[in-house]
């Protein structure tokens, strides 16, 4: 049985940027996905491996399995991409990779916003690492996860309407700026270094 991972901060810890009601609903959708996944399947391996080996499961459950696994993975990464700890400047090897690939942190942010604005419908914008250890900023619709395509995500930005509408309505730029106020690059760098070292 898949077990819920608790937030490392309280529901109001990211205010005023990410509101308590927003995190409450995010958590609600996340818990419901775990309940549905556990009804669907006896989870016997990490969710990343379930996604990467989706062809080994009965075809009649693959769609639901991908959706619920993706929703869980994506929400967990989104939650863990943020904190109230004011670690919102790149550090370590991630900072060097951003500088090398994008020229500066400001150019990285500009590219991230540009990509996020091209998402059609609901989904996520991810920062991923490919087999050559390059960073990639990619959109995934609905609850698709980069693991399905051979990328390892190190950061997730939720662009489902429930992640911003209560506070920002249709002001996506404000929501993006708010996310980068509470982003935790220390944790993201730890994930990046674990992949490349």
C-alpha positions as protocol buffer text, in pm:
chain_id: "A"
residue {
  index: 1
  type: UNK
  ca { x: 0 y: 0 z: 0 }
}
residue {
  index: 2
  type: UNK
  ca { x: 133 y: 342 z: -96 }
}
residue {
  index: 3
  type: UNK
  ca { x: 171 y: 574 z: 203 }
}
residue {
  index: 4
  type: UNK
  ca { x: 110 y: 948 z: 200 }
}
residue {
  index: 5
  type: UNK
  ca { x: 418 y: 1167 z: 249 }
}
residue {
  index: 6
  type: UNK
  ca { x: 358 y: 1444 z: 498 }
}
residue {
  index: 7
  type: UNK
  ca { x: 437 y: 1805 z: 414 }
}
residue {
  index: 8
  type: UNK
  ca { x: 758 y: 1929 z: 573 }
}
residue {
  index: 9
  type: UNK
  ca { x: 586 y: 2260 z: 654 }
}
residue {
  index: 10
  type: UNK
  ca { x: 244 y: 2373 z: 774 }
}
residue {
  index: 11
  type: UNK
  ca { x: -36 y: 2461 z: 533 }
}
residue {
  index: 12
  type: UNK
  ca { x: 4 y: 2833 z: 609 }
}
residue {
  index: 13
  type: UNK
  ca { x: 385 y: 2837 z: 599 }
}
residue {
  index: 14
  type: UNK
  ca { x: 407 y: 2965 z: 240 }
}
residue {
  index: 15
  type: UNK
  ca { x: 165 y: 3255 z: 279 }
}
residue {
  index: 16
  type: UNK
  ca { x: 109 y: 3507 z: 133 }
}
residue {
  index: 17
  type: UNK
  ca { x: 257 y: 3355 z: -185 }
}
residue {
  index: 18
  type: UNK
  ca { x: 89 y: 3014 z: -174 }
}
residue {
  index: 19
  type: UNK
  ca { x: -223 y: 3030 z: 41 }
}
residue {
  index: 20
  type: UNK
  ca { x: -337 y: 2788 z: 309 }
}
residue {
  index: 21
  type: UNK
  ca { x: -665 y: 2709 z: 126 }
}
residue {
  index: 22
  type: UNK
  ca { x: -469 y: 2633 z: -192 }
}
residue {
  index: 23
  type: UNK
  ca { x: -237 y: 2389 z: -14 }
}
residue {
  index: 24
  type: UNK
  ca { x: -536 y: 2236 z: 161 }
}
residue {
  index: 25
  type: UNK
  ca { x: -701 y: 2154 z: -172 }
}
residue {
  index: 26
  type: UNK
  ca { x: -370 y: 2039 z: -320 }
}
residue {
  index: 27
  type: UNK
  ca { x: -332 y: 1797 z: -31 }
}
residue {
  index: 28
  type: UNK
  ca { x: -690 y: 1680 z: -74 }
}
residue {
  index: 29
  type: UNK
  ca { x: -636 y: 1590 z: -441 }
}
residue {
  index: 30
  type: UNK
  ca { x: -306 y: 1423 z: -350 }
}
residue {
  index: 31
  type: UNK
  ca { x: -464 y: 1208 z: -76 }
}
residue {
  index: 32
  type: UNK
  ca { x: -750 y: 1110 z: -305 }
}
residue {
  index: 33
  type: UNK
  ca { x: -504 y: 998 z: -573 }
}
residue {
  index: 34
  type: UNK
  ca { x: -332 y: 773 z: -317 }
}
residue {
  index: 35
  type: UNK
  ca { x: -665 y: 624 z: -215 }
}
residue {
  index: 36
  type: UNK
  ca { x: -758 y: 553 z: -578 }
}
residue {
  index: 37
  type: UNK
  ca { x: -415 y: 409 z: -658 }
}
residue {
  index: 38
  type: UNK
  ca { x: -433 y: 172 z: -361 }
}
residue {
  index: 39
  type: UNK
  ca { x: -775 y: 56 z: -476 }
}
residue {
  index: 40
  type: UNK
  ca { x: -641 y: -6 z: -825 }
}
residue {
  index: 41
  type: UNK
  ca { x: -314 y: -182 z: -753 }
}
residue {
  index: 42
  type: UNK
  ca { x: -105 y: -343 z: -481 }
}
residue {
  index: 43
  type: UNK
  ca { x: 196 y: -114 z: -513 }
}
residue {
  index: 44
  type: UNK
  ca { x: 509 y: -331 z: -505 }
}
residue {
  index: 45
  type: UNK
  ca { x: 771 y: -96 z: -649 }
}
residue {
  index: 46
  type: UNK
  ca { x: 848 y: 279 z: -659 }
}
residue {
  index: 47
  type: UNK
  ca { x: 595 y: 479 z: -859 }
}
residue {
  index: 48
  type: UNK
  ca { x: 869 y: 594 z: -1096 }
}
residue {
  index: 49
  type: UNK
  ca { x: 923 y: 230 z: -1193 }
}
residue {
  index: 50
  type: UNK
  ca { x: 552 y: 173 z: -1240 }
}
residue {
  index: 51
  type: UNK
  ca { x: 543 y: 461 z: -1490 }
}
residue {
  index: 52
  type: UNK
  ca { x: 860 y: 348 z: -1665 }
}
residue {
  index: 53
  type: UNK
  ca { x: 727 y: -8 z: -1695 }
}
residue {
  index: 54
  type: UNK
  ca { x: 364 y: 71 z: -1770 }
}
residue {
  index: 55
  type: UNK
  ca { x: 357 y: -188 z: -2053 }
}
residue {
  index: 56
  type: UNK
  ca { x: 390 y: -466 z: -1794 }
}
residue {
  index: 57
  type: UNK
  ca { x: 46 y: -387 z: -1645 }
}
residue {
  index: 58
  type: UNK
  ca { x: -294 y: -493 z: -1783 }
}
residue {
  index: 59
  type: UNK
  ca { x: -399 y: -253 z: -2054 }
}
residue {
  index: 60
  type: UNK
  ca { x: -739 y: -192 z: -1895 }
}
residue {
  index: 61
  type: UNK
  ca { x: -581 y: -20 z: -1593 }
}
residue {
  index: 62
  type: UNK
  ca { x: -289 y: 159 z: -1761 }
}
residue {
  index: 63
  type: UNK
  ca { x: -468 y: 492 z: -1808 }
}
residue {
  index: 64
  type: UNK
  ca { x: -581 y: 516 z: -1446 }
}
residue {
  index: 65
  type: UNK
  ca { x: -248 y: 384 z: -1324 }
}
residue {
  index: 66
  type: UNK
  ca { x: -55 y: 651 z: -1514 }
}
residue {
  index: 67
  type: UNK
  ca { x: -294 y: 924 z: -1397 }
}
residue {
  index: 68
  type: UNK
  ca { x: -286 y: 841 z: -1027 }
}
residue {
  index: 69
  type: UNK
  ca { x: 85 y: 758 z: -1020 }
}
residue {
  index: 70
  type: UNK
  ca { x: 159 y: 1082 z: -1202 }
}
residue {
  index: 71
  type: UNK
  ca { x: -67 y: 1287 z: -977 }
}
residue {
  index: 72
  type: UNK
  ca { x: 110 y: 1151 z: -669 }
}
residue {
  index: 73
  type: UNK
  ca { x: 462 y: 1193 z: -807 }
}
residue {
  index: 74
  type: UNK
  ca { x: 390 y: 1540 z: -942 }
}
residue {
  index: 75
  type: UNK
  ca { x: 228 y: 1667 z: -624 }
}
residue {
  index: 76
  type: UNK
  ca { x: 504 y: 1528 z: -405 }
}
residue {
  index: 77
  type: UNK
  ca { x: 768 y: 1698 z: -618 }
}
residue {
  index: 78
  type: UNK
  ca { x: 571 y: 2024 z: -628 }
}
residue {
  index: 79
  type: UNK
  ca { x: 535 y: 2024 z: -248 }
}
residue {
  index: 80
  type: UNK
  ca { x: 904 y: 1940 z: -209 }
}
residue {
  index: 81
  type: UNK
  ca { x: 1013 y: 2214 z: -452 }
}
residue {
  index: 82
  type: UNK
  ca { x: 897 y: 2475 z: -201 }
}
residue {
  index: 83
  type: UNK
  ca { x: 960 y: 2567 z: 161 }
}
residue {
  index: 84
  type: UNK
  ca { x: 944 y: 2870 z: 390 }
}
residue {
  index: 85
  type: UNK
  ca { x: 1323 y: 2853 z: 437 }
}
residue {
  index: 86
  type: UNK
  ca { x: 1415 y: 3136 z: 196 }
}
residue {
  index: 87
  type: UNK
  ca { x: 1643 y: 2917 z: -17 }
}
residue {
  index: 88
  type: UNK
  ca { x: 1526 y: 3088 z: -335 }
}
residue {
  index: 89
  type: UNK
  ca { x: 1859 y: 3137 z: -510 }
}
residue {
  index: 90
  type: UNK
  ca { x: 2033 y: 2850 z: -695 }
}
residue {
  index: 91
  type: UNK
  ca { x: 2317 y: 2682 z: -507 }
}
residue {
  index: 92
  type: UNK
  ca { x: 2582 y: 2417 z: -564 }
}
residue {
  index: 93
  type: UNK
  ca { x: 2621 y: 2233 z: -890 }
}
residue {
  index: 94
  type: UNK
  ca { x: 2271 y: 2333 z: -995 }
}
residue {
  index: 95
  type: UNK
  ca { x: 2372 y: 2699 z: -986 }
}
residue {
  index: 96
  type: UNK
  ca { x: 2671 y: 2620 z: -1208 }
}
residue {
  index: 97
  type: UNK
  ca { x: 2455 y: 2422 z: -1451 }
}
residue {
  index: 98
  type: UNK
  ca { x: 2204 y: 2707 z: -1478 }
}
residue {
  index: 99
  type: UNK
  ca { x: 2484 y: 2956 z: -1540 }
}
residue {
  index: 100
  type: UNK
  ca { x: 2642 y: 2732 z: -1805 }
}
residue {
  index: 101
  type: UNK
  ca { x: 2322 y: 2648 z: -1993 }
}
residue {
  index: 102
  type: UNK
  ca { x: 2123 y: 2970 z: -1963 }
}
residue {
  index: 103
  type: UNK
  ca { x: 2392 y: 3235 z: -1915 }
}
residue {
  index: 104
  type: UNK
  ca { x: 2241 y: 3370 z: -1594 }
}
residue {
  index: 105
  type: UNK
  ca { x: 1972 y: 3298 z: -1340 }
}
residue {
  index: 106
  type: UNK
  ca { x: 1755 y: 3578 z: -1479 }
}
residue {
  index: 107
  type: UNK
  ca { x: 1768 y: 3419 z: -1825 }
}
residue {
  index: 108
  type: UNK
  ca { x: 1674 y: 3084 z: -1672 }
}
residue {
  index: 109
  type: UNK
  ca { x: 1371 y: 3247 z: -1509 }
}
residue {
  index: 110
  type: UNK
  ca { x: 1276 y: 3414 z: -1836 }
}
residue {
  index: 111
  type: UNK
  ca { x: 1290 y: 3080 z: -2017 }
}
residue {
  index: 112
  type: UNK
  ca { x: 1093 y: 2907 z: -1743 }
}
residue {
  index: 113
  type: UNK
  ca { x: 814 y: 3166 z: -1763 }
}
residue {
  index: 114
  type: UNK
  ca { x: 812 y: 3146 z: -2142 }
}
residue {
  index: 115
  type: UNK
  ca { x: 772 y: 2768 z: -2136 }
}
residue {
  index: 116
  type: UNK
  ca { x: 510 y: 2775 z: -1858 }
}
residue {
  index: 117
  type: UNK
  ca { x: 297 y: 3013 z: -2062 }
}
residue {
  index: 118
  type: UNK
  ca { x: 289 y: 2770 z: -2355 }
}
residue {
  index: 119
  type: UNK
  ca { x: 118 y: 2492 z: -2157 }
}
residue {
  index: 120
  type: UNK
  ca { x: -219 y: 2415 z: -2312 }
}
residue {
  index: 121
  type: UNK
  ca { x: -484 y: 2331 z: -2054 }
}
residue {
  index: 122
  type: UNK
  ca { x: -382 y: 2190 z: -1715 }
}
residue {
  index: 123
  type: UNK
  ca { x: -52 y: 2031 z: -1623 }
}
residue {
  index: 124
  type: UNK
  ca { x: 294 y: 2110 z: -1493 }
}
residue {
  index: 125
  type: UNK
  ca { x: 617 y: 2279 z: -1591 }
}
residue {
  index: 126
  type: UNK
  ca { x: 916 y: 2074 z: -1483 }
}
residue {
  index: 127
  type: UNK
  ca { x: 1290 y: 2120 z: -1463 }
}
residue {
  index: 128
  type: UNK
  ca { x: 1431 y: 1784 z: -1564 }
}
residue {
  index: 129
  type: UNK
  ca { x: 1767 y: 1618 z: -1613 }
}
residue {
  index: 130
  type: UNK
  ca { x: 1837 y: 1405 z: -1920 }
}
residue {
  index: 131
  type: UNK
  ca { x: 2086 y: 1122 z: -1976 }
}
residue {
  index: 132
  type: UNK
  ca { x: 2358 y: 1377 z: -2058 }
}
residue {
  index: 133
  type: UNK
  ca { x: 2295 y: 1561 z: -1729 }
}
residue {
  index: 134
  type: UNK
  ca { x: 2152 y: 1862 z: -1913 }
}
residue {
  index: 135
  type: UNK
  ca { x: 1872 y: 2064 z: -1761 }
}
residue {
  index: 136
  type: UNK
  ca { x: 1549 y: 2088 z: -1956 }
}
residue {
  index: 137
  type: UNK
  ca { x: 1239 y: 2298 z: -1889 }
}
residue {
  index: 138
  type: UNK
  ca { x: 941 y: 2100 z: -2016 }
}
residue {
  index: 139
  type: UNK
  ca { x: 563 y: 2104 z: -1994 }
}
residue {
  index: 140
  type: UNK
  ca { x: 356 y: 1794 z: -1932 }
}
residue {
  index: 141
  type: UNK
  ca { x: -24 y: 1794 z: -1974 }
}
residue {
  index: 142
  type: UNK
  ca { x: -265 y: 1671 z: -1708 }
}
residue {
  index: 143
  type: UNK
  ca { x: -79 y: 1428 z: -1478 }
}
residue {
  index: 144
  type: UNK
  ca { x: 188 y: 1305 z: -1716 }
}
residue {
  index: 145
  type: UNK
  ca { x: 529 y: 1273 z: -1557 }
}
residue {
  index: 146
  type: UNK
  ca { x: 871 y: 1315 z: -1721 }
}
residue {
  index: 147
  type: UNK
  ca { x: 961 y: 961 z: -1608 }
}
residue {
  index: 148
  type: UNK
  ca { x: 737 y: 837 z: -1889 }
}
residue {
  index: 149
  type: UNK
  ca { x: 981 y: 990 z: -2141 }
}
residue {
  index: 150
  type: UNK
  ca { x: 1313 y: 906 z: -1978 }
}
residue {
  index: 151
  type: UNK
  ca { x: 1369 y: 1238 z: -1799 }
}
residue {
  index: 152
  type: UNK
  ca { x: 1421 y: 1273 z: -1425 }
}
residue {
  index: 153
  type: UNK
  ca { x: 1233 y: 1571 z: -1279 }
}
residue {
  index: 154
  type: UNK
  ca { x: 1401 y: 1773 z: -1005 }
}
residue {
  index: 155
  type: UNK
  ca { x: 1141 y: 2050 z: -977 }
}
residue {
  index: 156
  type: UNK
  ca { x: 767 y: 2072 z: -1047 }
}
residue {
  index: 157
  type: UNK
  ca { x: 546 y: 2376 z: -1094 }
}
residue {
  index: 158
  type: UNK
  ca { x: 175 y: 2296 z: -1076 }
}
residue {
  index: 159
  type: UNK
  ca { x: -38 y: 2472 z: -1339 }
}
residue {
  index: 160
  type: UNK
  ca { x: -368 y: 2302 z: -1267 }
}
residue {
  index: 161
  type: UNK
  ca { x: -628 y: 2570 z: -1198 }
}
residue {
  index: 162
  type: UNK
  ca { x: -671 y: 2462 z: -835 }
}
residue {
  index: 163
  type: UNK
  ca { x: -307 y: 2555 z: -769 }
}
residue {
  index: 164
  type: UNK
  ca { x: -352 y: 2926 z: -833 }
}
residue {
  index: 165
  type: UNK
  ca { x: -711 y: 3035 z: -898 }
}
residue {
  index: 166
  type: UNK
  ca { x: -815 y: 3097 z: -535 }
}
residue {
  index: 167
  type: UNK
  ca { x: -540 y: 3358 z: -496 }
}
residue {
  index: 168
  type: UNK
  ca { x: -440 y: 3471 z: -844 }
}
residue {
  index: 169
  type: UNK
  ca { x: -741 y: 3399 z: -1067 }
}
residue {
  index: 170
  type: UNK
  ca { x: -599 y: 3430 z: -1421 }
}
residue {
  index: 171
  type: UNK
  ca { x: -285 y: 3625 z: -1323 }
}
residue {
  index: 172
  type: UNK
  ca { x: -41 y: 3349 z: -1408 }
}
residue {
  index: 173
  type: UNK
  ca { x: 262 y: 3579 z: -1406 }
}
residue {
  index: 174
  type: UNK
  ca { x: 194 y: 3668 z: -1042 }
}
residue {
  index: 175
  type: UNK
  ca { x: 159 y: 3302 z: -952 }
}
residue {
  index: 176
  type: UNK
  ca { x: 491 y: 3217 z: -1121 }
}
residue {
  index: 177
  type: UNK
  ca { x: 663 y: 3501 z: -935 }
}
residue {
  index: 178
  type: UNK
  ca { x: 508 y: 3380 z: -608 }
}
residue {
  index: 179
  type: UNK
  ca { x: 635 y: 3027 z: -665 }
}
residue {
  index: 180
  type: UNK
  ca { x: 990 y: 3155 z: -708 }
}
residue {
  index: 181
  type: UNK
  ca { x: 960 y: 3338 z: -376 }
}
residue {
  index: 182
  type: UNK
  ca { x: 911 y: 3009 z: -191 }
}
residue {
  index: 183
  type: UNK
  ca { x: 1114 y: 2775 z: -412 }
}
residue {
  index: 184
  type: UNK
  ca { x: 1377 y: 2577 z: -222 }
}
residue {
  index: 185
  type: UNK
  ca { x: 1687 y: 2546 z: -438 }
}
residue {
  index: 186
  type: UNK
  ca { x: 1877 y: 2367 z: -165 }
}
residue {
  index: 187
  type: UNK
  ca { x: 1645 y: 2067 z: -194 }
}
residue {
  index: 188
  type: UNK
  ca { x: 1636 y: 2090 z: -573 }
}
residue {
  index: 189
  type: UNK
  ca { x: 2015 y: 2101 z: -588 }
}
residue {
  index: 190
  type: UNK
  ca { x: 2032 y: 1792 z: -365 }
}
residue {
  index: 191
  type: UNK
  ca { x: 1818 y: 1605 z: -617 }
}
residue {
  index: 192
  type: UNK
  ca { x: 2030 y: 1732 z: -905 }
}
residue {
  index: 193
  type: UNK
  ca { x: 2360 y: 1634 z: -743 }
}
residue {
  index: 194
  type: UNK
  ca { x: 2226 y: 1291 z: -654 }
}
residue {
  index: 195
  type: UNK
  ca { x: 2162 y: 1232 z: -1025 }
}
residue {
  index: 196
  type: UNK
  ca { x: 2488 y: 1359 z: -1167 }
}
residue {
  index: 197
  type: UNK
  ca { x: 2740 y: 1247 z: -905 }
}
